[in-house]
Amino acid sequence: MCITALPALSNTYDYYDAPKRDNYVGLRLHKNDNIAFRFEPDNGNGTTLRDDKFGIGMYIGNRLTDHIKIEFETLYNAGREEKYDNNFEFNIWSNMLNFYMYQQFGGAVEPYAGLGIGISGIWGSINGNQNISGSTADMSWAAMIGVNFALNSRIDLNLGLKYQNYGDIDMGNTSTEIDATEFYIGGAYKFGL
């Protein structure tokens, strides 16, 4: 009995232990911890707004090898705050190409580290007057670490931490930079193709 059962156990273990080179799609909820909107006029009377906000993103990816995967992610964030009798508002839509290195353990746990590069569109205003929507595109970059959990052969749960620099905007005699440290949770569906 043992001799006949061992190959079956071995095949089952190999099935779950082997990383799958497959396509997947997913959805992530981002919690921005102190997303920063820096308002720095040339005269030096600037300020940095830090506020906690939520963002939402969708992604599609592929496992290229047993340790490398690539992903396209589109993400929306927004922030609003009143400070020093000024109303600051901004909206961000970023499109990122992310590269990850990962290691799978036991077919279910997958720690990873990644880097991303892309373009962010930034729209905003100060007191509703200085509209910065005329300069909407800037280079964006990100660094992330996290863990992926395979709940079954099709569904993954994803937890991670990311720093993202959304870019700079020039507004006449002022410059604005937006960046954030983000915690995220997401789910992905694997097609197994």
Protein Blocks (a to p, Z undefined) as FASTA:
>chain_A
ZZmmmmmmmmmmmmmmpccddddddddddddehiacddddfkopacdddddddddddddd
ddfblmbccddddddddddddeehiacddddddddddddddddehhlaccdddddddddd
ddddeehlaccklmmbccdddddddddddfblmbccddddddddebjcdehjaccddddd
dddddddddehZZ
